[in-house]
């Protein structure tokens, strides 16, 4: 069971890093032309819904992004296409 959990954790970490790289190049101060903010490029209203008090705080932003990705994976039964 432990090797599976380690692979799952590694996979999740890789996905989060890929999103952060693509969205902001890991820049916690990045703001898109649409108004998305921070490392994971959360819209302010979405960040608030996810409990992110300061979207410029990298840890809060990444945790909010992780919650959002998890919700989408659940909604679409894990289908990433």
N, C-alpha and C positions, 0 to 999 in steps of 0.2 A: 504493500500500500504506500509506503513512504516514497519509493522512486516515482510513482504516479503523481503524488502531491508535489514533489520537487519539479517534475516536468511541467505540471500545470502552473506552478508559481513562476517558473522561468518563462513559459509561454505568455502568461499574463503580463509580466514585466516587459517582455519584448514588445508586445502590442502597445502598451502604454508609452513606451519610449518611441515607437514608430509614429504614434499619433502626435506626441509632443514635438518630435523633429519636423514632421510635415506641417503642423499647424503654426508653430512659432519659432522653430529652430531653437527650442528650449529657452526662449526669451520671456521671462515673467512680466516684462513691461510692454509686451507687444499688444497693439490694438489694431484690429483689422478695419478696413474701410466700412464694414457693416456694423462695427461696434463690438465685436467679440474681443475678449480680453484674456491676457495671460497665456501661460504655457499651453493649456489645452484649448484655448480660444473659446471660452464659454461666453454666451450672450449674458448680459447682466441679469435679465429676468430668470434665465435658466440657472445661473449661479445661485441666485437667491433661493430658488425652489430646491436646490440641492444642498442648501445649508452653508454655502460659501459666503462668509462674511466679508472677506477681502479677496477679490479675484486676482489681485496682483501678488498675493502671497502664494508662492509656488506650491507649497505643500497642500494648502487648501484647494487650490485650483486643480491640481493633479488628482486629489481625492474626489473632488466633485466630478471631474472628467471620468474617473474610474467608475463612479456610481452611474453616470449617464451611459457609459459603454455597457456596463453590466445590465442595465435596464433594457437597452436596445437588443442585446444578445438574448435576453429572456423573451422579449416581445417577438423576436423573429426566430425563436427556437435555435439559436446558435448559428444561424445562416449569416455569413459575413459578406455575401455577394449582393 
